Amino acid sequence: MNTCPPSSVLSSSTSWSGPIGLMVESEQNLDEKKQQEQHQQHLDEARQTRRSWARSKRISVFNANETRMRVAFCELALNF
């Protein structure tokens, strides 16, 4: 029984190597996949940086608001 796909099924970016039936990806495909993985990693790092910045911004705004509220409370308490 032949387990190899017909040649019309194979894309132009694949090649056959070794014993019949083993498909090996071309070096170009491996390079493209590596570039895509690196690009995705870069996007993930950028997203994490934006999240960290946003979290820091929320914390600083919260702290500033808390400080304003404490000052206002102290001023209010001093006026009584």
PDB file as gemmi writes it, atoms N, CA and C in Angstrom:
CRYST1    1.000    1.000    1.000  90.00  90.00  90.00 P 1                      
ATOM      1  N   MET A   1       0.850  -1.188   0.000  1.00  0.00           N  
ATOM      2  CA  MET A   1       0.000   0.000   0.000  1.00  0.00           C  
ATOM      3  C   MET A   1       0.889   1.243   0.000  1.00  0.00           C  
ATOM      4  N   ASN A   2       0.600   2.174  -0.869  1.00  0.00           N  
ATOM      5  CA  ASN A   2       1.382   3.403  -0.994  1.00  0.00           C  
ATOM      6  C   ASN A   2       0.825   4.445  -0.024  1.00  0.00           C  
ATOM      7  N   THR A   3       1.671   4.946   0.902  1.00  0.00           N  
ATOM      8  CA  THR A   3       1.225   5.946   1.881  1.00  0.00           C  
ATOM      9  C   THR A   3       1.624   7.355   1.492  1.00  0.00           C  
ATOM     10  N   CYS A   4       2.288   7.514   0.372  1.00  0.00           N  
ATOM     11  CA  CYS A   4       2.737   8.834  -0.066  1.00  0.00           C  
ATOM     12  C   CYS A   4       1.606   9.541  -0.789  1.00  0.00           C  
ATOM     13  N   PRO A   5       1.422  10.847  -0.536  1.00  0.00           N  
ATOM     14  CA  PRO A   5       0.392  11.580  -1.267  1.00  0.00           C  
ATOM     15  C   PRO A   5       0.827  11.772  -2.712  1.00  0.00           C  
ATOM     16  N   PRO A   6      -0.135  11.938  -3.609  1.00  0.00           N  
ATOM     17  CA  PRO A   6       0.235  12.199  -5.008  1.00  0.00           C  
ATOM     18  C   PRO A   6       0.988  13.516  -5.115  1.00  0.00           C  
ATOM     19  N   SER A   7       1.815  13.634  -6.117  1.00  0.00           N  
ATOM     20  CA  SER A   7       2.645  14.837  -6.257  1.00  0.00           C  
ATOM     21  C   SER A   7       1.808  16.091  -6.445  1.00  0.00           C  
ATOM     22  N   SER A   8       0.588  15.964  -6.961  1.00  0.00           N  
ATOM     23  CA  SER A   8      -0.265  17.139  -7.150  1.00  0.00           C  
ATOM     24  C   SER A   8      -0.716  17.726  -5.818  1.00  0.00           C  
ATOM     25  N   VAL A   9      -0.655  16.939  -4.732  1.00  0.00           N  
ATOM     26  CA  VAL A   9      -1.079  17.417  -3.415  1.00  0.00           C  
ATOM     27  C   VAL A   9       0.013  18.236  -2.744  1.00  0.00           C  
ATOM     28  N   LEU A  10       1.252  17.968  -3.087  1.00  0.00           N  
ATOM     29  CA  LEU A  10       2.376  18.641  -2.441  1.00  0.00           C  
ATOM     30  C   LEU A  10       2.473  20.091  -2.877  1.00  0.00           C  
ATOM     31  N   SER A  11       2.715  20.971  -1.914  1.00  0.00           N  
ATOM     32  CA  SER A  11       2.914  22.374  -2.270  1.00  0.00           C  
ATOM     33  C   SER A  11       4.342  22.564  -2.765  1.00  0.00           C  
ATOM     34  N   SER A  12       4.565  23.679  -3.390  1.00  0.00           N  
ATOM     35  CA  SER A  12       5.893  23.938  -3.944  1.00  0.00           C  
ATOM     36  C   SER A  12       6.921  24.215  -2.851  1.00  0.00           C  
ATOM     37  N   SER A  13       6.473  24.437  -1.622  1.00  0.00           N  
ATOM     38  CA  SER A  13       7.412  24.780  -0.556  1.00  0.00           C  
ATOM     39  C   SER A  13       7.851  23.562   0.255  1.00  0.00           C  
ATOM     40  N   THR A  14       7.463  22.372  -0.185  1.00  0.00           N  
ATOM     41  CA  THR A  14       7.885  21.174   0.529  1.00  0.00           C  
ATOM     42  C   THR A  14       8.785  20.341  -0.360  1.00  0.00           C  
ATOM     43  N   SER A  15       9.569  19.505   0.259  1.00  0.00           N  
ATOM     44  CA  SER A  15      10.430  18.608  -0.503  1.00  0.00           C  
ATOM     45  C   SER A  15      10.462  17.264   0.199  1.00  0.00           C  
ATOM     46  N   TRP A  16      10.819  16.252  -0.548  1.00  0.00           N  
ATOM     47  CA  TRP A  16      10.912  14.906   0.005  1.00  0.00           C  
ATOM     48  C   TRP A  16      12.364  14.589   0.249  1.00  0.00           C  
ATOM     49  N   SER A  17      12.646  13.970   1.379  1.00  0.00           N  
ATOM     50  CA  SER A  17      14.011  13.617   1.709  1.00  0.00           C  
ATOM     51  C   SER A  17      14.002  12.326   2.513  1.00  0.00           C  
ATOM     52  N   GLY A  18      15.037  11.545   2.392  1.00  0.00           N  
ATOM     53  CA  GLY A  18      15.130  10.313   3.163  1.00  0.00           C  
ATOM     54  C   GLY A  18      14.247   9.229   2.589  1.00  0.00           C  
ATOM     55  N   PRO A  19      13.847   8.301   3.433  1.00  0.00           N  
ATOM     56  CA  PRO A  19      13.006   7.206   2.960  1.00  0.00           C  
ATOM     57  C   PRO A  19      11.685   7.723   2.409  1.00  0.00           C  
ATOM     58  N   ILE A  20      11.133   6.991   1.484  1.00  0.00           N  
ATOM     59  CA  ILE A  20       9.856   7.391   0.889  1.00  0.00           C  
ATOM     60  C   ILE A  20       8.820   7.500   1.999  1.00  0.00           C  
ATOM     61  N   GLY A  21       8.039   8.566   1.948  1.00  0.00           N  
ATOM     62  CA  GLY A  21       6.984   8.762   2.925  1.00  0.00           C  
ATOM     63  C   GLY A  21       7.318   9.784   3.995  1.00  0.00           C  
ATOM     64  N   LEU A  22       8.550  10.223   4.102  1.00  0.00           N  
ATOM     65  CA  LEU A  22       8.904  11.243   5.086  1.00  0.00           C  
ATOM     66  C   LEU A  22       8.928  12.599   4.409  1.00  0.00           C  
ATOM     67  N   MET A  23       8.161  13.533   4.921  1.00  0.00           N  
ATOM     68  CA  MET A  23       8.127  14.863   4.338  1.00  0.00           C  
ATOM     69  C   MET A  23       8.987  15.780   5.193  1.00  0.00           C  
ATOM     70  N   VAL A  24       9.854  16.541   4.581  1.00  0.00           N  
ATOM     71  CA  VAL A  24      10.745  17.444   5.296  1.00  0.00           C  
ATOM     72  C   VAL A  24      10.469  18.857   4.818  1.00  0.00           C  
ATOM     73  N   GLU A  25      10.283  19.780   5.770  1.00  0.00           N  
ATOM     74  CA  GLU A  25      10.039  21.169   5.397  1.00  0.00           C  
ATOM     75  C   GLU A  25      11.319  21.788   4.861  1.00  0.00           C  
ATOM     76  N   SER A  26      11.144  22.658   3.896  1.00  0.00           N  
ATOM     77  CA  SER A  26      12.309  23.316   3.312  1.00  0.00           C  
ATOM     78  C   SER A  26      12.914  24.295   4.313  1.00  0.00           C  
ATOM     79  N   GLU A  27      14.150  24.624   4.096  1.00  0.00           N  
ATOM     80  CA  GLU A  27      14.851  25.566   4.973  1.00  0.00           C  
ATOM     81  C   GLU A  27      14.166  26.925   4.950  1.00  0.00           C  
ATOM     82  N   GLN A  28      13.639  27.299   3.792  1.00  0.00           N  
ATOM     83  CA  GLN A  28      12.953  28.588   3.665  1.00  0.00           C  
ATOM     84  C   GLN A  28      11.719  28.618   4.570  1.00  0.00           C  
ATOM     85  N   ASN A  29      10.959  27.528   4.589  1.00  0.00           N  
ATOM     86  CA  ASN A  29       9.784  27.482   5.465  1.00  0.00           C  
ATOM     87  C   ASN A  29      10.181  27.591   6.926  1.00  0.00           C  
ATOM     88  N   LEU A  30      11.251  26.917   7.301  1.00  0.00           N  
ATOM     89  CA  LEU A  30      11.710  26.983   8.686  1.00  0.00           C  
ATOM     90  C   LEU A  30      12.137  28.396   9.051  1.00  0.00           C  
ATOM     91  N   ASP A  31      12.813  29.091   8.130  1.00  0.00           N  
ATOM     92  CA  ASP A  31      13.221  30.478   8.370  1.00  0.00           C  
ATOM     93  C   ASP A  31      12.004  31.379   8.514  1.00  0.00           C  
ATOM     94  N   GLU A  32      10.997  31.161   7.655  1.00  0.00           N  
ATOM     95  CA  GLU A  32       9.780  31.973   7.726  1.00  0.00           C  
ATOM     96  C   GLU A  32       9.060  31.752   9.057  1.00  0.00           C  
ATOM     97  N   LYS A  33       8.979  30.494   9.482  1.00  0.00           N  
ATOM     98  CA  LYS A  33       8.335  30.204  10.769  1.00  0.00           C  
ATOM     99  C   LYS A  33       9.098  30.857  11.915  1.00  0.00           C  
ATOM    100  N   LYS A  34      10.421  30.809  11.864  1.00  0.00           N  
ATOM    101  CA  LYS A  34      11.241  31.420  12.910  1.00  0.00           C  
ATOM    102  C   LYS A  34      11.006  32.930  12.951  1.00  0.00           C  
ATOM    103  N   GLN A  35      10.928  33.559  11.763  1.00  0.00           N  
ATOM    104  CA  GLN A  35      10.672  35.000  11.708  1.00  0.00           C  
ATOM    105  C   GLN A  35       9.296  35.321  12.278  1.00  0.00           C  
ATOM    106  N   GLN A  36       8.300  34.494  11.945  1.00  0.00           N  
ATOM    107  CA  GLN A  36       6.953  34.720  12.464  1.00  0.00           C  
ATOM    108  C   GLN A  36       6.926  34.580  13.985  1.00  0.00           C  
ATOM    109  N   GLU A  37       7.629  33.582  14.504  1.00  0.00           N  
ATOM    110  CA  GLU A  37       7.681  33.402  15.957  1.00  0.00           C  
ATOM    111  C   GLU A  37       8.368  34.579  16.639  1.00  0.00           C  
ATOM    112  N   GLN A  38       9.446  35.076  16.033  1.00  0.00           N  
ATOM    113  CA  GLN A  38      10.149  36.226  16.608  1.00  0.00           C  
ATOM    114  C   GLN A  38       9.264  37.462  16.575  1.00  0.00           C  
ATOM    115  N   HIS A  39       8.520  37.635  15.465  1.00  0.00           N  
ATOM    116  CA  HIS A  39       7.625  38.780  15.345  1.00  0.00           C  
ATOM    117  C   HIS A  39       6.523  38.692  16.405  1.00  0.00           C  
ATOM    118  N   GLN A  40       5.960  37.487  16.588  1.00  0.00           N  
ATOM    119  CA  GLN A  40       4.918  37.308  17.592  1.00  0.00           C  
ATOM    120  C   GLN A  40       5.459  37.583  18.992  1.00  0.00           C  
ATOM    121  N   GLN A  41       6.676  37.135  19.251  1.00  0.00           N  
ATOM    122  CA  GLN A  41       7.300  37.387  20.551  1.00  0.00           C  
ATOM    123  C   GLN A  41       7.474  38.890  20.769  1.00  0.00           C  
ATOM    124  N   HIS A  42       7.874  39.611  19.723  1.00  0.00           N  
ATOM    125  CA  HIS A  42       8.029  41.065  19.815  1.00  0.00           C  
ATOM    126  C   HIS A  42       6.678  41.720  20.119  1.00  0.00           C  
ATOM    127  N   LEU A  43       5.612  41.259  19.438  1.00  0.00           N  
ATOM    128  CA  LEU A  43       4.283  41.810  19.695  1.00  0.00           C  
ATOM    129  C   LEU A  43       3.845  41.536  21.131  1.00  0.00           C  
ATOM    130  N   ASP A  44       4.124  40.322  21.619  1.00  0.00           N  
ATOM    131  CA  ASP A  44       3.764  39.974  22.995  1.00  0.00           C  
ATOM    132  C   ASP A  44       4.507  40.850  24.000  1.00  0.00           C  
ATOM    133  N   GLU A  45       5.790  41.104  23.744  1.00  0.00           N  
ATOM    134  CA  GLU A  45       6.575  41.954  24.644  1.00  0.00           C  
ATOM    135  C   GLU A  45       6.043  43.380  24.636  1.00  0.00           C  
ATOM    136  N   ALA A  46       5.690  43.884  23.453  1.00  0.00           N  
ATOM    137  CA  ALA A  46       5.146  45.244  23.358  1.00  0.00           C  
ATOM    138  C   ALA A  46       3.814  45.336  24.098  1.00  0.00           C  
ATOM    139  N   ARG A  47       2.983  44.316  23.953  1.00  0.00           N  
ATOM    140  CA  ARG A  47       1.689  44.294  24.638  1.00  0.00           C  
ATOM    141  C   ARG A  47       1.891  44.287  26.153  1.00  0.00           C  
ATOM    142  N   GLN A  48       2.845  43.501  26.623  1.00  0.00           N  
ATOM    143  CA  GLN A  48       3.123  43.434  28.058  1.00  0.00           C  
ATOM    144  C   GLN A  48       3.641  44.774  28.575  1.00  0.00           C  
ATOM    145  N   THR A  49       4.468  45.452  27.774  1.00  0.00           N  
ATOM    146  CA  THR A  49       4.976  46.770  28.155  1.00  0.00           C  
ATOM    147  C   THR A  49       3.829  47.761  28.289  1.00  0.00           C  
ATOM    148  N   ARG A  50       2.891  47.739  27.321  1.00  0.00           N  
ATOM    149  CA  ARG A  50       1.734  48.642  27.391  1.00  0.00           C  
ATOM    150  C   ARG A  50       0.887  48.339  28.630  1.00  0.00           C  
ATOM    151  N   ARG A  51       0.705  47.049  28.931  1.00  0.00           N  
ATOM    152  CA  ARG A  51      -0.079  46.684  30.114  1.00  0.00           C  
ATOM    153  C   ARG A  51       0.601  47.175  31.385  1.00  0.00           C  
ATOM    154  N   SER A  52       1.910  47.007  31.460  1.00  0.00           N  
ATOM    155  CA  SER A  52       2.651  47.457  32.642  1.00  0.00           C  
ATOM    156  C   SER A  52       2.550  48.964  32.789  1.00  0.00           C  
ATOM    157  N   TRP A  53       2.667  49.686  31.672  1.00  0.00           N  
ATOM    158  CA  TRP A  53       2.574  51.143  31.712  1.00  0.00           C  
ATOM    159  C   TRP A  53       1.183  51.554  32.180  1.00  0.00           C  
ATOM    160  N   ALA A  54       0.159  50.907  31.635  1.00  0.00           N  
ATOM    161  CA  ALA A  54      -1.212  51.259  32.006  1.00  0.00           C  
ATOM    162  C   ALA A  54      -1.463  50.976  33.488  1.00  0.00           C  
ATOM    163  N   ARG A  55      -0.932  49.859  33.971  1.00  0.00           N  
ATOM    164  CA  ARG A  55      -1.095  49.534  35.388  1.00  0.00           C  
ATOM    165  C   ARG A  55      -0.398  50.577  36.253  1.00  0.00           C  
ATOM    166  N   SER A  56       0.806  50.959  35.881  1.00  0.00           N  
ATOM    167  CA  SER A  56       1.534  51.985  36.636  1.00  0.00           C  
ATOM    168  C   SER A  56       0.773  53.302  36.627  1.00  0.00           C  
ATOM    169  N   LYS A  57       0.200  53.633  35.473  1.00  0.00           N  
ATOM    170  CA  LYS A  57      -0.560  54.884  35.354  1.00  0.00           C  
ATOM    171  C   LYS A  57      -1.783  54.844  36.271  1.00  0.00           C  
ATOM    172  N   ARG A  58      -2.496  53.712  36.275  1.00  0.00           N  
ATOM    173  CA  ARG A  58      -3.670  53.599  37.155  1.00  0.00           C  
ATOM    174  C   ARG A  58      -3.268  53.734  38.614  1.00  0.00           C  
ATOM    175  N   ILE A  59      -2.167  53.115  38.991  1.00  0.00           N  
ATOM    176  CA  ILE A  59      -1.701  53.188  40.381  1.00  0.00           C  
ATOM    177  C   ILE A  59      -1.340  54.621  40.743  1.00  0.00           C  
ATOM    178  N   SER A  60      -0.632  55.322  39.846  1.00  0.00           N  
ATOM    179  CA  SER A  60      -0.222  56.692  40.171  1.00  0.00           C  
ATOM    180  C   SER A  60      -1.431  57.620  40.236  1.00  0.00           C  
ATOM    181  N   VAL A  61      -2.420  57.424  39.363  1.00  0.00           N  
ATOM    182  CA  VAL A  61      -3.633  58.245  39.410  1.00  0.00           C  
ATOM    183  C   VAL A  61      -4.388  57.955  40.704  1.00  0.00           C  
ATOM    184  N   PHE A  62      -4.479  56.682  41.059  1.00  0.00           N  
ATOM    185  CA  PHE A  62      -5.149  56.316  42.314  1.00  0.00           C  
ATOM    186  C   PHE A  62      -4.453  56.968  43.503  1.00  0.00           C  
ATOM    187  N   ASN A  63      -3.134  56.885  43.546  1.00  0.00           N  
ATOM    188  CA  ASN A  63      -2.376  57.475  44.657  1.00  0.00           C  
ATOM    189  C   ASN A  63      -2.556  58.985  44.702  1.00  0.00           C  
ATOM    190  N   ALA A  64      -2.560  59.627  43.538  1.00  0.00           N  
ATOM    191  CA  ALA A  64      -2.754  61.078  43.492  1.00  0.00           C  
ATOM    192  C   ALA A  64      -4.145  61.439  44.003  1.00  0.00           C  
ATOM    193  N   ASN A  65      -5.149  60.684  43.581  1.00  0.00           N  
ATOM    194  CA  ASN A  65      -6.513  60.952  44.050  1.00  0.00           C  
ATOM    195  C   ASN A  65      -6.636  60.716  45.548  1.00  0.00           C  
ATOM    196  N   GLU A  66      -5.996  59.663  46.034  1.00  0.00           N  
ATOM    197  CA  GLU A  66      -6.035  59.371  47.466  1.00  0.00           C  
ATOM    198  C   GLU A  66      -5.374  60.505  48.259  1.00  0.00           C  
ATOM    199  N   THR A  67      -4.262  61.020  47.757  1.00  0.00           N  
ATOM    200  CA  THR A  67      -3.566  62.125  48.423  1.00  0.00           C  
ATOM    201  C   THR A  67      -4.448  63.366  48.442  1.00  0.00           C  
ATOM    202  N   ARG A  68      -5.095  63.678  47.316  1.00  0.00           N  
ATOM    203  CA  ARG A  68      -5.995  64.838  47.258  1.00  0.00           C  
ATOM    204  C   ARG A  68      -7.135  64.689  48.263  1.00  0.00           C  
ATOM    205  N   MET A  69      -7.677  63.482  48.358  1.00  0.00           N  
ATOM    206  CA  MET A  69      -8.775  63.257  49.298  1.00  0.00           C  
ATOM    207  C   MET A  69      -8.307  63.439  50.738  1.00  0.00           C  
ATOM    208  N   ARG A  70      -7.110  62.976  51.054  1.00  0.00           N  
ATOM    209  CA  ARG A  70      -6.587  63.138  52.421  1.00  0.00           C  
ATOM    210  C   ARG A  70      -6.361  64.609  52.748  1.00  0.00           C  
ATOM    211  N   VAL A  71      -5.804  65.343  51.785  1.00  0.00           N  
ATOM    212  CA  VAL A  71      -5.574  66.778  51.997  1.00  0.00           C  
ATOM    213  C   VAL A  71      -6.906  67.493  52.198  1.00  0.00           C  
ATOM    214  N   ALA A  72      -7.878  67.161  51.357  1.00  0.00           N  
ATOM    215  CA  ALA A  72      -9.190  67.799  51.482  1.00  0.00           C  
ATOM    216  C   ALA A  72      -9.828  67.460  52.824  1.00  0.00           C  
ATOM    217  N   PHE A  73      -9.687  66.222  53.266  1.00  0.00           N  
ATOM    218  CA  PHE A  73     -10.249  65.818  54.555  1.00  0.00           C  
ATOM    219  C   PHE A  73      -9.576  66.574  55.700  1.00  0.00           C  
ATOM    220  N   CYS A  74      -8.249  66.706  55.629  1.00  0.00           N  
ATOM    221  CA  CYS A  74      -7.520  67.434  56.678  1.00  0.00           C  
ATOM    222  C   CYS A  74      -7.937  68.896  56.710  1.00  0.00           C  
ATOM    223  N   GLU A  75      -8.073  69.502  55.533  1.00  0.00           N  
ATOM    224  CA  GLU A  75      -8.501  70.907  55.478  1.00  0.00           C  
ATOM    225  C   GLU A  75      -9.903  71.053  56.041  1.00  0.00           C  
ATOM    226  N   LEU A  76     -10.749  70.104  55.705  1.00  0.00           N  
ATOM    227  CA  LEU A  76     -12.119  70.135  56.212  1.00  0.00           C  
ATOM    228  C   LEU A  76     -12.122  69.982  57.735  1.00  0.00           C  
ATOM    229  N   ALA A  77     -11.300  69.081  58.243  1.00  0.00           N  
ATOM    230  CA  ALA A  77     -11.233  68.846  59.692  1.00  0.00           C  
ATOM    231  C   ALA A  77     -10.686  70.073  60.415  1.00  0.00           C  
ATOM    232  N   LEU A  78      -9.729  70.776  59.801  1.00  0.00           N  
ATOM    233  CA  LEU A  78      -9.154  71.967  60.431  1.00  0.00           C  
ATOM    234  C   LEU A  78     -10.145  73.119  60.470  1.00  0.00           C  
ATOM    235  N   ASN A  79     -11.099  73.139  59.566  1.00  0.00           N  
ATOM    236  CA  ASN A  79     -12.078  74.224  59.513  1.00  0.00           C  
ATOM    237  C   ASN A  79     -13.170  74.079  60.561  1.00  0.00           C  
ATOM    238  N   PHE A  80     -13.260  72.909  61.200  1.00  0.00           N  
ATOM    239  CA  PHE A  80     -14.293  72.732  62.227  1.00  0.00           C  
ATOM    240  C   PHE A  80     -13.795  73.112  63.575  1.00  0.00           C  
TER     241      PHE A  80                                                      
END                                                                             
